[in-house]
């Protein structure tokens, strides 16, 4: 490997500094030059730091016909380094949307499934990647949050090469005679990031040699600005967020538009949801928050829905339609409900609230009721809509609460009410793992 040179020292010292005492790492290893240099530098550092634990993960996207060879290359490299390697395959839909974005999301999702609690994810993005990310954010018309580009640290995610240039990385790789793979798609300037890397940034860096450092400085200033806004607004934000992460809307009406948007963005960020655009934010304000009092508005953002109920804003997954489902049940065993709603169990010991079915009654579980019902210990009958309202059940939950029927009679809405027809004390119903 030869003697340590200045660029070795710079790269290894920079990584050491950013590790800051952390000693358990999962490294995203693609076999490309950047992650190969990161791995080699970490393996070298391991000789100094006896307690440094390294694991590597290769994500097999299957986009290139060479992907199997790349996986094999990574496997051989890791054997030489004596670092355990995980190979994880992900499926992408080549016909749907932005393939770069899709690959990135799938990659991180797969990686985070393997990340242990005490472990940090280490990725090899560098100074020039930071420049590209900044320009992509500019292209989208992002504000300071998007222009912050990539932070050095973000929770369990470290990017220790972020201040190192592509040139320094290639120098290190050549000095160490490392072998790496070249992804042929890197030369395809049809992809936005490649277009910037191949056609735009070299011209800028040629004219202004420290251009990438200056972009990184601007990104850092944007990060500071974002951190400051967060620091100033967070105490107030905490006061308007509920136990189910819902946002109380009343205070928002008194805010300026800028403050309101900052609060909404903070709400999305706290729940790790991709930021809505300026246009989407104003649509959420107009069509959901300012909808008529008796409306049941909904806005779809990515794979989420934004709903309003009793002057609170909720962020929910997109639920399956359960309304038409009828599940027969013999009460002998537990019943797994659709769409992660949990497991329904008969309970013969405590909370006995219903009678058992008679011999000529069949039991079914449904998610929709119609008509008027008389409730145990209540006079008169009420419509199902009124009953849900009285029990403060939001509209989206009204088709997610299991309803137990004997023949065509509604007996109980589990955990909410029992009808006069179900009155008794022979059986109760428990719903477990409710999401």
N, C-alpha and C positions, 0 to 999 in steps of 0.2 A: 504493500500500500504506500510505501515511501514516507517521507517526513511530513509532519503537519505543516501546511502552508497557511498564509494569512487568511485565505478565504475559508479554509477548514475551520480555523479558529473563529472567524466571524460567524459562520453558520452554526457551529456547535455551541459556541458561547451564547449566541442569541437564543437557541433552543433551550439551553440550560437555564438561562435567565427567565424565559417564559414558562418553563415547567414549574419554577418557583416551589420546589420541594414536592411536587406531585410525583408519585412513583408508580401509578398503575395506568397504563395507556392502551387504548385500542386504536390502531392506526389504519386509516382508510388507505389501502394500497392498491393502485390500479396497474402498477408495472411501468407507468410512464416516468419520465425523467424526474419530475417534481417529487412524487411520492417515493421514488427509489432513493433520491438524495436524503429525504426526511428519514427513511428507514435506516439507511447506512449511518447517518449522523447519530441516530438514537442508539443503534447497535454499538457504535464507538463510545458513546456516552455511558452505556451500560457497563463498560469495563471500569469506568471511574466510579459509577454509582451502583454499588452492589445490589441495592434494593429496587432497582428499576425493573418493573414488570412490563413486558411488551407482548401484545397480541396483534395480529394483522387481520384485516378483512378485505376480501376481494369481491366486488359486486359484479356478477355476470349478467349484463343487460341483454345479451343475445342479439345486439343490433348489428354486429359485424360478424362475417364468417370466420374471422380470426379469433373470436372471443374464447374459444376452447383452448387455442394455443396460448393466448395471453394468460388464461387461468393456470395453465401448466407451467408457464414461465414464472409466474408469481409463486407457485408451489415450490419450484426448484430453488428460487432465490431465498425463500423463507427457510428451506432446509439448510442452506449454506449459513444463513444468519442464526439458525436455531431459534426461530421465532414461530410459535404456533399460528397457523393460518386458517381462517374460516372462509369457505367459498359459498356465496349465497346467490342463488339465481332469482332474478325478478322478471316479471312479465310486463311488457309495454304494449300499448295499442298503437301500432304505427299509423293507423288511419285517423287517430284522434289528436287534435290540437297540437300544441307546441311540444315536440318530442324532447327538446333540451330540458324544458321545465319538468316534463313528465319523468324523465330519467333521473333528474336531480331529486325530485320528491320521493320517487321509489327507492332511490339509493339511501337517502337519509332515513326513511322509514325502516328499511331492512337493517341498517346499521344500528339504529337505536334499539331494535329488538334484542340485539346481542350485547348492548352496553350494560355492564354491571353497575350497581349503585356507587361503588367506590372508585369507578374507573372514569377516565377522561377520554373523550374522542379527540384524536389528533388528525388534522387534515393539512394538506400541503399547499394551500393557496399562498401565493406570494405577491410581491409589490405590483407586478404587472397585471395579475388577476384583479387586484384591488382597483386599478385604473379602469379595466374593462367593465367591472361591476358598476363603477361610478358612471361611466358613459351609458351603459344600458339603462341605468336609473334616469339619466338625463333624457334619453330617448323616450322614456315613458312619461316624462313630465313630472317626476317625483319631487316631493318636498324634502326637507332635511332628513326625515326618517329614512327614505330610500337612498338619499345621497350619502348617508352614513356608511353605505356599502357594508363591508364585513368587519365586525369587531374582532380584535385579537382573541378575546375570550367572550364566550356567551354561555353561561351556565356550565355544562359539562363539556363544552366544545372549545378546543384550543386550536389556534392557527399560528404556530410558532414561527413560520417562515414569512409572515406578512410584511416584514420590513426588508426582506431579501429580494433582490431583483432576479429576473429570469436568467440574466447573464451570469450572475454569481453562482446560481444553481448549476448551470451548464458547465461552468468552470470546474466546480467541485466534482461533478460527475465525470468529467474527462480526466481530471487529476487522479481520481480513484479508479479509473478504467472500469467504471460501472457499466453494466449492460442494461438497457431498458427497451421498452417497446414503443413504437411510434404508431399511434392510432391514425389510420389513414383519413378518418373523418376530420382530423385537425387541419387538414389542408383545404377543406370544403368551405369556401367563404359564403355559402348559402346560409350558414348558421351565423347569427348576429355576432356572437362572441368571437368567432374566427374571423369574421369580416373586420372587426375592430383590431384584432391582434395582427392580422396579416397586412391590412391595407391602410389603417388609420394611425394607430399608435406609433409605428416605426417612423413615420414622417414627422410626427409631433416631437418624438424623443430625439430625432436627428436635429431638429431645429433648436429644441430646448432640452439639453441633455438631462436635466433634473426634473423633467415634466412629471414623470410617474410619482416621484417623491412629493411634488407639489399637490398633485391630485390626492394622494394619501393624506396630506396635511388638511386639505379641504374636507375630506371625508371625516377626518378626526374632529375638526371643528364642528361639523354637523352632528357628530355623535355627542360632543359636549353640549351643544345646544339642546339636543333631544333629552340628554340626561338632566339638564337644568329645568326644562319644562316639566319633566316627570317629577323632579324633586319639589317644584313649586305646587304642582297640581295634585300630587298623590294624596296628601292628607284629606283634601276635599273629596277626591275620588273615592277614598275608603268609606267616607260617610254616606255616599249615595249608591254603594254596591251592597246587594243583599246576600243572604246565606246561600242562595242557589246561583250566585254570580249574576243575578239579574240587576238591571240598572234602574234606579228610581228616576222617573222622568220629570217630576215636578220642578226640581231645581234647574233643569236644562232650559226651561222656557225663559228664565231670567238671564241666562248667559248671553254674551255676544256670540255671533256665529263662529268666530275663531276659537273661542274657549269651548264652545259646545262640540265642535269638530275634534278638538284636541282630546276632550273627555271620551268621545265615542271611539277615537282611535286607540286610546289607552285601554278601553274596555275590550276591543278586539285583540290587542296585543297581549293583555293579561290572560286571554283564553287561547293564545297561540293560533289565532286565525289570520290568514293572509289579509293584508290591508286592503280595504275597499278603495276604489278610486274616488277622486273628488266628486265626480258625477254620481257614483253609487251612494256616497255619503249623503248627498243632498236628496237623492231619491228615497233613502231610508227615512230621512227627516220628514219629507213631504207625504210619502205614501203609507208609512207605518206609524211614526210618532204623532203626526198631525191628522191621522185618519179620524173620521167621525167617532164619537164616543161609543156608539153601538156597533161599530164595524169590527171585523175580525181580520185585521190586515196581516199580510205575510210577505217577506222579501227573501228571495233565495240568493245566497252569497256562497260561491264555491259549493261545498257539500253541506251547507248549513242553512237553517231558516231563522229569520229574525221575526219575532212575534211580540205583540203588545198585549198585556192583560192587566187590568186594574192599575193603570198608570205606571207599569213596570215594563222594561224591555228585556226580552229573553232571547238567548242564543241557543238553538236546539239543533240536533242532527236532523237530517231529512228522514222522516219515519216512513215505514212501509204502510200501505193502506190495509188496515185490519178489518174494516167495517163489514165486509162480506163474509168473513170467516166464521164458521160454526164448527167447534171442536167437540166431538162426542167424548164423554168421560164416564168411567164406571166407578170413580171414587176409591178404587182398590189401590191405586198407586199414584205417585205424583204425576203432574202433567206439565211438560215443557211448552211454554207459550211462544208464539212467533216474535220475530224482530227484537230479540234480547229483552223481552218483557219480564222474564224471570220464570220461576217454577212454582206451580200452584200445588199446595198440599192440603189434603183433608186433615183436620185436627180434632181428635176425639177427647182431648183432655181439658184444655183451658179455652177461654173466650168462646164458649159454646153459644152461638147466636142463631142457628137455623135448625129447622127440623130436617130429618133425613127424607129422601124421596120415598114414595110408596112404590109397591111392586109394579104398578102400571105406569110409573113416571120414568122417563129416560132423562139423563143429565147431559147438558151441553154447556160449553163456555162460548160466549159471544162477546162482541165489542160494540154493539149498537142496540139501543132500545128505542121504542117509540110509544107514545101514549101517556096516560095518566097512571100514577101509582100511589098507593097508600102505604105510608112508611110506619113501621112499628113505633108505638108511643107518640104518634102524631095524628091529629084530627084531620079529616078531609084528605082528598087526593091532590097531587100536584103533577104538573107535566115534568118529563125527564129533564128538560132544559132548566126549569125552575130549581129542580133538586140539585143539579150540578152547580148552579149559581149559588144556592144557599150554602153548599159545602165548599165554595171557592175553588172549584175544579176548573182550571184553564181550558179553553176550547180544544187545544191539541191533545189534552189528556183524556178527553171524554170518549175517545175511541181507543184508549190504551188501558183502561181499567177493565179487568175481566168481569163479565156479568155472568152469573150462574143461573141457568134456566132449568126448571123441571118441566118437561114437555114444552109448552109455549108460555109458561108462567115465569116472569122474572122473580127470582128468589132473593138474590143479593148482588149488590155492586161491591166486590171484595174490598174491605177496609173502609167503605164509605157509608152504606146503609143496607138495611134488610127490609124487605116488603112484608106487608101483613100476611101474604100467602106463604112466606117462608118462616114465619114466626115459630120459634121452638128453641130447644136447648140440647140437641143431640150431636151437632157437628159444627165446627168452625172452619174457616178457610184461611190459610196463610200463604202469602206471596213472598217468596224469597229471591234474593239477588236482583231486586228491583233496581233498574238503572234510572 
